[in-house]
Amino acid sequence: MRTTRRVVVVGGGMAAARLAQQLGGVPEAAVTVLGEEPHAPYNRVLLAEVLAGRYAPEVIALPRPAPGVAWRAGARVARIDRSAHRVVCEDGTEERYDTLVLATGSNPVLPPLHGLFGPGGAAAGVHAFRTLEDCLALGRAVREGTPAVVIGGGLLGVSAARALAARGARVVLAQQGEHLMERQLDAGAAALLRAHLVELGVEVHTECRVRGVRTSGPGGRVTGVDLADGFRLDADVVVLACGVRPRTGLAREAGLALGARGGVVVDDTLRTPQDPDVHALGDCAEHDGVLYGLAGAAQDQADALARVLSGEEGAGYAGTRALIRLTLPQYALPAHALPGAPQPAGAGPLDVAAFGQTTPHPGDDVVQLADATRGAYRKIVVRGDRLRGGILVGDLGSVGTLARAWEGDEALPATPLLHLLTHDGGY
């Protein structure tokens, strides 16, 4: 007699959607997804394109799960009762499970800025940029010429600044570090990215620490941002893009172990060591000491867990060799960009890719090409016959070959290393 296993997934993001899609055709699995957001699942990677006005929200919707999957939108989970194998929602409803999957994602980091919070919560005009609701709220708040400050110059901050500029906002990007996207890029690549943002009209400040947020009026609406050097930036909108941290409150309260990076500890079957019936994946999961926080890794984990739960022999997750790619399409310049100069047709497209260890160790080979005229920058780090990392900005025609060598940990071809960075062996 066939036994149906009840699989409950807490979280309605990309990882949950991928897992539900994979398990939808498994007759032995009855899948229920508890998604906190009221929206259908969507591609979070494309939120900046929605904010920029290039895509309507429905365009980034993910394929609907298989008919056998029960997807409960707007279902916020209050607690997990592991002893009774049940999940209790804030509305009082319960879901019983045989297998529980935590796909709770991550929360935006809220910096300890003076004036950021008042008695009623965050000051009016302060926005995170993590969910579709965040994106839609920002879109409603911005008009042509709206002064906006983006705090944080990582991947999320760069995407938000560029999208706001495309909507016509007057954008200032404040980055505390020495250059943009410090976790992925070196100074040379970051300089090209900065030039691209400046061409769009974004005012970029690096090594710039924000001290506080200024507000006025009974509602505490944002009027500006104070910098540590005493300078003040006018702002009607402030976007917090200071990073994310794994969302693990439910796991912690349920007695599950968290790792050194703050994620739910899982083994190679994405199972928690405290409870064989509980798994975790995506932004909230910490595997082998690594907290990825990347869509590609979350999808790899969802695929691996689907194989595990389907009973595939030897199925498991061995980690993801992540390649980060940021594609910045061509946008028309806002009317206020480059005042006094003839208006170009728009800021051209820019592609950025980064992977692995981009800071060489002693004995590593480094090949680097830079062409400011063409807006191109390429750098790879090689150890022996293996690619250890790389940064590519501009024309990414060579990214496919490099990505395959990196992701498969393959030996590099016996050709001069320069040829890996050019289409024809040289410029």
Phi, psi and omega in degrees: 000130182285134179255130178268128181261128180275117179250118178250127180250123178263112184123137184239031181271201185294323180294315179297318180297319179296315180296316180298321179296320182288323183273350183300331181265009180265111186297334183281356184245123172256107191258130173237127179251128178253098183259126183289324181289147181284349185272160168294159181300146184216165181276103184296333182299333185262012181300323180297327179288329174292315179298322180288347181089007180283326181236145168282154182305324182292340181292330184267008177296141177276159177305141180295143178298163179302154183305332182282356181265128176268115182250114179258103177279151179070023180257105180266124182277131180268321181198163178243127177253094185291326182294325180263001181053055180216154175243131182251126180268162182296336179276004178093348179286157181232150173232124177268147185224154164262322176232130179248133178240122177267117177229053190278354173073218185217163177248149175292145175283128178255111185291153180280073183262138177298130177085359183293322182242143173240191180301330182263009181113207182296146180300144178299132182101350177268130184228140162275171178220075186230327186240171177296324177296319175302315183297314181293321178296320177296319179299324179287334185275343189254134173231173175304123178088359179299125176286124183227138176243126175257122180260111181119125183247031174276196182303316182291317181295319178298316180296317181293316181298317182294319180292319179295321178296322179295334178276355177100005178289155173268104193255133169243129178252119181252114182243125182289330182283179184288330178209170182292148176049053184301328182289336185247328190245155170266181186297321182296314179292321180296329179296321177293320178296318179298317179299323179296316179294319180297321178300330177279354181099006178279130175270117187253126175240118174255167187050046187233112182259128178273132183262323184193173179244132178264140179225165176208165177083166183296332180273357180067046181280142181297136174236345181182176180231131178264130177265160183296335180276006178094351180283148179241137176251127175290143180200131168265339181227134175236127180251125178267112179230055187263021180102180181226161173227149184299142180268102191229016182301315179298318181295316180298315180293335178274002177085019179270147185283141173252147182271183182297334179269359176094000180268168177287122184290130177225156178264197184289347173260013181060029179259145178281142182292335182280336187212112182293348180265003181240129177240164174217150179205165178083208187298337183270352187262137177244111183249125178054037178079006183246131174246104191285308183065029183232144182298321181298317179294320179298320179291321176300317180294320179297318178296317180295316181293324176301319178293320178299310183289340176277356177085017180293128183295133178075007182292146179178181182241126183251013181100166180236129173270090193281135171245121181267127180230130179240113179257117182250100183289171181287130176242149170288143179286141175294163186297331185272356182289145177049060184300139177085353181250156175302137184279121176292170179293333180162170175279125184294167180291156177215131177246139179229134175222142179213145180203151171065206182270109183264355173259117187289150170268163175305132180093349178286151172267139178234128175242129186221132176232135178223135179221096184296327181298317181269358181064041183240143177211129181220134181212134173228150176245125184237134176237111186068238177251021182241140175283128181252342178176169180190158175225130179229130177228137180104224179289118184255039179299333182268000187292329181298311180297315181293321180297318179295318179295322181286309185294326179268000183050046184270153174293139180287151179296153182279065177229161176306139183301331179303327183294338179290340185254002182228157180282331187231021179088003179162164178279000000 
